[in-house]
Amino acid sequence: MVRKLLIGIILILGLFCLGCDVSAEPDAYEPEVSDEQEEFASQGAPEETLNDILADDIAAGYLILVNKSHGLDRNYKPDDLAGIRYFAADRSAEGRFMRASAAGAFHSLVEEGAAQGIDIVMTTAFRSFGFQETLYNNYVANHGQAAADRFSAKPGFSEHQTGLAVDVSAASVGYRLTRDFANTKEGRWIAENAHLFGFILRYPEGMEEFTGYMFEPWHLRFVGKTAAKYIFENNLILEDFLRLTEEEMEE
């Protein structure tokens, strides 16, 4: 009797469970998420700005602007000047210096060029206020002020005083500073590769109206690799690039 009763109970339970998915796992746990958490998650990581990327170079002063409207104190002189190893021997020894980082970058540029059969040397780099004053006055005396102002900066307004500018040349043009340099294999190599080492052609062809100076294929300015790459790839001058960074800061 008891056995029959047990069998009956089992049959009833079996009928009750017909259609049940006995293999189903319990629902996964879903934690509650606040509205604030969802909003933060949807934003993702903040996008790095151009000024963020350039922070170290800006702090180091590599992006200082010196032109006909922005000058330097007559006593300004970088405190980290280092000697240049590759120079034209017939030029003043006083100008064979650049800021240490710029000097290292210039050495790398010259050495990579040499590995590719390109012979580059500097003719002048750092110039003190007094050096520039003598140079400018001589140009004015020989060419007149209007002409001199197209290719020479007044004292206190020369990039060379920053220790970040260097004039380069090659044996193919007798180590002169001439626009003919642009058409030499050395000049073409410089134009195509200087940015890889943190340098830009500061006074490009056709930009005199904006830079204030005629085309100078020999005048390189160190700005750091990030800025140089951006300027090169976007065909900018330094003034335009710095304007972009200022506009970004104002947004």
C-alpha positions as CSV (number, residue, x, y, z in Angstrom):
1,M,0.0,0.0,0.0
2,V,2.8,2.4,0.9
3,R,4.7,1.4,-2.2
4,K,1.7,2.2,-4.4
5,L,1.3,5.6,-2.6
6,L,5.0,6.5,-3.3
7,I,4.7,5.5,-7.0
8,G,1.6,7.7,-7.3
9,I,3.4,10.7,-5.8
10,I,6.3,10.3,-8.2
11,L,4.0,10.1,-11.2
12,I,2.2,13.3,-10.1
13,L,5.5,15.2,-9.8
14,G,6.7,13.9,-13.1
15,L,3.5,15.2,-14.8
16,F,4.0,18.6,-13.1
17,C,7.5,18.9,-14.5
18,L,6.8,18.0,-18.1
19,G,8.1,20.8,-20.4
20,C,10.6,22.0,-17.8
21,D,14.2,22.7,-19.0
22,V,16.1,20.9,-16.2
23,S,19.5,21.8,-17.8
24,A,18.9,25.6,-17.7
25,E,21.3,27.6,-15.5
26,P,20.1,30.3,-13.1
27,D,19.9,33.8,-14.5
28,A,23.3,35.6,-14.5
29,Y,23.8,38.3,-11.9
30,E,23.4,41.8,-13.3
31,P,24.7,44.5,-10.9
32,E,22.8,47.7,-10.8
33,V,24.6,50.6,-12.7
34,S,23.8,54.2,-11.8
35,D,23.1,56.8,-14.5
36,E,26.4,58.6,-13.6
37,Q,28.4,55.3,-14.1
38,E,26.8,54.7,-17.5
39,E,27.6,58.3,-18.7
40,F,31.2,58.0,-17.6
41,A,31.6,54.6,-19.4
42,S,30.1,56.0,-22.6
43,Q,32.6,58.8,-22.7
44,G,35.7,56.5,-22.9
45,A,39.2,57.7,-22.4
46,P,39.7,61.5,-22.9
47,E,41.3,62.3,-26.3
48,E,44.8,63.6,-26.1
49,T,45.1,67.1,-27.5
50,L,48.0,68.6,-29.6
51,N,49.0,70.6,-26.6
52,D,49.1,67.5,-24.4
53,I,51.4,65.8,-26.9
54,L,53.6,68.9,-27.1
55,A,53.7,69.6,-23.4
56,D,57.4,68.5,-22.9
57,D,58.6,70.5,-26.0
58,I,56.6,73.5,-25.0
59,A,58.1,73.4,-21.4
60,A,61.6,73.0,-22.9
61,G,61.1,76.2,-24.9
62,Y,61.5,74.5,-28.3
63,L,58.4,76.3,-29.6
64,I,59.4,79.8,-28.7
65,L,58.4,82.2,-31.4
66,V,61.0,84.7,-32.6
67,N,60.2,86.8,-35.7
68,K,60.0,90.4,-36.8
69,S,57.2,91.0,-34.2
70,H,58.5,88.8,-31.3
71,G,62.0,89.4,-30.0
72,L,64.4,88.5,-27.2
73,D,66.1,90.5,-24.5
74,R,69.6,91.6,-25.6
75,N,71.1,89.5,-22.7
76,Y,69.2,86.3,-23.5
77,K,71.5,83.3,-23.9
78,P,70.5,79.7,-23.4
79,D,72.2,78.0,-20.5
80,D,72.6,74.6,-22.1
81,L,74.6,75.4,-25.3
82,A,76.6,72.5,-26.6
83,G,79.3,72.4,-29.3
84,I,78.6,71.3,-32.9
85,R,80.9,68.7,-34.3
86,Y,80.2,69.3,-38.0
87,F,80.9,72.8,-39.3
88,A,82.4,74.8,-42.1
89,A,86.0,75.5,-40.9
90,D,86.2,79.0,-42.4
91,R,83.3,80.4,-40.2
92,S,83.4,82.0,-36.8
93,A,84.0,79.5,-33.9
94,E,81.6,81.7,-31.9
95,G,78.7,80.4,-33.8
96,R,79.4,76.6,-33.4
97,F,76.9,76.0,-30.6
98,M,73.3,75.0,-30.2
99,R,71.1,74.1,-27.3
100,A,72.1,70.6,-26.2
101,S,69.0,68.8,-27.5
102,A,69.1,70.6,-30.8
103,A,72.8,69.9,-31.2
104,G,72.2,66.2,-30.6
105,A,69.4,66.2,-33.2
106,F,71.7,68.0,-35.7
107,H,74.5,65.5,-35.2
108,S,72.0,62.7,-35.9
109,L,70.8,64.4,-39.0
110,V,74.3,64.9,-40.3
111,E,75.3,61.4,-39.5
112,E,72.3,59.8,-41.2
113,G,72.9,62.0,-44.2
114,A,76.5,60.9,-44.4
115,A,75.3,57.3,-44.3
116,Q,73.3,58.0,-47.4
117,G,76.1,59.9,-49.2
118,I,74.9,63.4,-48.2
119,D,77.5,65.8,-46.9
120,I,76.0,68.5,-44.6
121,V,77.8,71.0,-42.3
122,M,76.7,74.0,-40.3
123,T,78.0,77.5,-41.2
124,T,76.5,79.2,-38.1
125,A,74.1,78.4,-35.3
126,F,74.0,80.4,-32.1
127,R,74.5,84.1,-32.4
128,S,74.6,86.5,-29.5
129,F,72.8,89.8,-29.6
130,G,76.1,91.5,-30.3
131,F,77.1,89.1,-33.0
132,Q,73.8,89.6,-34.8
133,E,74.1,93.4,-34.4
134,T,77.4,93.4,-36.2
135,L,76.1,91.1,-38.9
136,Y,73.0,93.1,-39.5
137,N,74.7,96.5,-39.6
138,N,77.2,95.2,-42.1
139,Y,74.4,93.9,-44.4
140,V,72.6,97.3,-44.1
141,A,75.9,99.1,-45.0
142,N,76.4,96.9,-48.0
143,H,72.9,96.3,-49.3
144,G,70.7,99.0,-47.8
145,Q,68.2,98.4,-45.0
146,A,65.2,97.4,-47.2
147,A,67.2,94.6,-48.8
148,A,68.9,93.6,-45.6
149,D,65.6,93.2,-43.8
150,R,64.5,90.5,-46.3
151,F,67.3,88.1,-45.3
152,S,68.7,89.3,-42.0
153,A,67.1,89.9,-38.6
154,K,67.6,92.9,-36.5
155,P,69.5,92.2,-33.3
156,G,67.2,90.7,-30.7
157,F,64.9,89.4,-33.4
158,S,67.0,86.5,-34.8
159,E,66.1,82.9,-34.2
160,H,69.8,82.2,-34.0
161,Q,69.9,83.8,-30.5
162,T,67.6,81.0,-29.3
163,G,70.2,78.4,-29.9
164,L,67.6,76.4,-31.9
165,A,68.4,77.6,-35.4
166,V,71.2,76.5,-37.7
167,D,72.3,77.4,-41.2
168,V,73.6,74.5,-43.3
169,S,75.5,74.1,-46.5
170,A,77.6,71.7,-48.5
171,A,80.7,71.5,-50.7
172,S,78.5,71.4,-53.8
173,V,77.8,75.2,-53.3
174,G,81.1,76.1,-51.8
175,Y,79.6,76.1,-48.3
176,R,77.8,79.3,-49.2
177,L,74.3,80.3,-48.1
178,T,72.6,80.4,-51.4
179,R,69.2,79.5,-52.8
180,D,71.0,77.3,-55.3
181,F,71.4,74.9,-52.3
182,A,67.7,73.9,-52.8
183,N,68.5,72.3,-56.1
184,T,71.4,70.2,-54.8
185,K,71.1,66.6,-53.7
186,E,72.0,67.9,-50.2
187,G,69.3,70.6,-50.2
188,R,66.6,68.2,-51.5
189,W,67.6,65.6,-48.8
190,I,67.3,68.3,-46.1
191,A,63.9,69.4,-47.4
192,E,62.6,65.9,-47.4
193,N,64.2,64.6,-44.2
194,A,64.9,67.4,-41.7
195,H,61.5,66.9,-39.9
196,L,62.5,63.3,-39.0
197,F,65.1,64.8,-36.7
198,G,62.9,67.6,-35.3
199,F,63.9,70.4,-37.7
200,I,61.8,72.5,-40.1
201,L,62.7,74.7,-43.0
202,R,61.8,77.9,-41.3
203,Y,61.5,80.2,-44.3
204,P,59.9,78.1,-47.1
205,E,59.6,79.3,-50.7
206,G,56.6,81.5,-51.4
207,M,56.0,82.4,-47.8
208,E,57.9,85.6,-47.4
209,E,54.7,87.6,-47.0
210,F,54.0,85.6,-43.8
211,T,57.4,84.8,-42.4
212,G,58.9,88.2,-43.2
213,Y,62.0,86.6,-44.9
214,M,62.8,85.4,-48.4
215,F,63.2,81.7,-49.2
216,E,66.1,80.3,-47.2
217,P,66.6,76.6,-48.0
218,W,69.6,76.6,-45.6
219,H,67.9,77.8,-42.4
220,L,66.7,75.0,-40.1
221,R,64.9,75.5,-36.9
222,F,64.6,72.8,-34.2
223,V,61.0,72.4,-32.8
224,G,61.1,68.8,-31.7
225,K,60.0,65.7,-33.7
226,T,56.3,65.9,-33.0
227,A,55.9,69.5,-34.1
228,A,58.2,69.1,-37.1
229,K,56.3,66.1,-38.4
230,Y,53.0,68.0,-38.1
231,I,54.3,71.1,-39.7
232,F,55.9,69.1,-42.6
233,E,52.9,66.9,-43.3
234,N,50.5,69.9,-43.2
235,N,52.8,72.3,-45.2
236,L,52.7,74.9,-42.4
237,I,55.0,77.6,-41.2
238,L,55.8,77.9,-37.5
239,E,53.5,80.9,-37.1
240,D,50.5,78.9,-38.4
241,F,51.3,75.9,-36.2
242,L,51.6,78.0,-33.1
243,R,48.3,79.7,-33.9
244,L,46.6,76.2,-34.0
245,T,48.0,75.4,-30.5
246,E,46.7,78.7,-29.2
247,E,43.2,78.2,-30.7
248,E,43.1,74.7,-29.1
249,M,43.9,76.2,-25.7
250,E,41.1,78.7,-26.1
251,E,38.4,76.0,-26.9
